[in-house]
Amino acid sequence: MAFNEGFEENAVDDKRRFTIPAPYRREFEGHDIMLRKPLPGEEQCILLMTREQGDAYKKREYQKIFARDQRKAAKFLTLWSVITDCPQVDKAWRFIMRTDMMEAADLEASGRAAFVSQGTQIQIWHPARLAEFVDATMAELGSLGAEDDTGFISSAPDPAWLD
């Protein structure tokens, strides 16, 4: 499963219902969805994926942790159950997000949500937090090289900034 890169903004109703934007629905047809809260150090957004993707991620991470420390692996499984949710999706492609998840991403009932897709994941952002992230990232990228007259960075940045 891979999504085209894109951005969609939708309203969130007073019952905390989010609607999966039309361009992403085909990839979710016939699949349960999974939501995941941000972990410490991650961007302040909720990840939306299929349940199969979430289970595969959980298995990979568990195996990596288990190879180093069995006790931490058990803690990871407990943490996973707290930071994820698999809400039902209705026929109108709506789902209800738990309050604690909304708070983790600064989302509000009766507000707006920005859906950003990249590769195999969709991120759900508060539009203002997304704008702050974009501005900060542009400033960071801009400091890596001089822009030419087209607005693009002309010198290739050192990939170490991704670390």
N, C-alpha and C positions, 0 to 999 in steps of 0.2 A: 504494500500500500504506500503510495506516495501522493502528496498533495502538490498542486501547482502553487508556486509562491503567490501569496495574495493577502488582502486585507479587507475585512468586512466589519462594519459597525452596526450593532443592533441594540434595540431597547431591551431593558430588563423590566418585567412588570413587578407590581407590588407584592406578588406571591413568590418572588425570586425565580421566576421562570425565564430561562434563556432559550433562544431559538438557534439551532444549528443553521448557519447560513447555507443557502441553496447550493453554492459551488462546492461545498464539502459533503453534501448528503450522500452522494453516490458511493463514496468510500465507506460510509458507515452502514449502508443498507445490509440488513441481515446480521449485524453485529451489535453486541451490547457495548455501551461506552464506559470508559473509566475516566475519572477526574483525579488529578494529583496536585496536592498543595506544593508550594515551593519549599525546598529544603534550605537550611541556612546557607547563605552565600549565593543562592540562585536568584534569578530575576523575580520580581514580585508579580507573578502571574500564575494562572492555573493551567496545567497541561490537560488537554483533551485528546484521548486516544481510544482505540478499540480496546476492549477488555483483553483480547489476545495479545496486543502490543504491550499492555501493562503487565500481564502475567509473564511474558517473555523477559521484560526488563527486570521484574522482581526476581525471576529465577537467575538471570545473569549476575545481578548484584549480590544476591544471596550466596551464590557459588564463589564469587570473588572474596567476599567477606569471610565465609566459612573456611576457605583455604588458609586464612591468616589467624582467625580467632572465632571459635565456635560460640563462645558466649556473646560476642558482638553480633554474630549472625542471628542468634535468637532474638536479640534486642531489635535488629533490623526488621524481623518479621512482625514484631509488635508495633513498631513505628509505622510500617507499611499499612497496617490495618487502620491506623489513625489518620494517615495523610492521604488516603485514597477513598473514593466512593464510586459506586456503580449505579447511578440513578436511572430510573426508567425513562425512556424517550417515548412521547406520545405520537399520534398520527400526524400532528402538525410540526413534528421535529423539535418539540420543546422538552426541556428537562428542568428539574428543580435542583438548585445548588444549595448544599448545606450552608448554614449561616457562618460556621467557622471557616469554611473555604472562602466564602465571600470576603470575610474580614481579612484573611491572609493575603488577598490580592487587592484589598481596598475597594472592592466592588460594592455597589449599593442597589437595593431593591428600588424600583422606579427610576433607575439610572440608565447608563449606557455601558456597553461592553464592546471592546474591540477584539475581533478574532483575527489572529495573524497566523498564516500557515507557511511552513517551511519544511520541505522534505516529508518526513513521516509524522510530524507532530503539528498540532494546533495549540497556540497559546491564547488564553483569554485574559485580557488586560483591562484595567480601568483606563479609559482614553488619556487622562492626564498623566498617569504613571508611564504609559507607553510614550507619550510625547517627551517626557523627561528622560526616559531611557534613550530614545532616538537622539535627542540633543546632546546628551553626555557621550554617546557612542560616536556621533559625528565630530565632536570636539576632540575625542581621543584619536580618532582616525586622522583628523586634520593635523594633529601635532606630529604625525609620523612622516609626513612628506608635504612638499609644496604643491598647491593646487595649480593646474594650468588654467588657461582661459575658458575651458569647458566646465570647470568646477570639479573635475576628477583629480584624484591624487596622482601626480605624475611619477613619483618615485615609489617603487614597490616597497611596502613596509616590511620590516623584519617580522617574520611570523612568531617570534618569541612573545610579542605583546598578547597573543592569545593564551599564554600560560597563566 
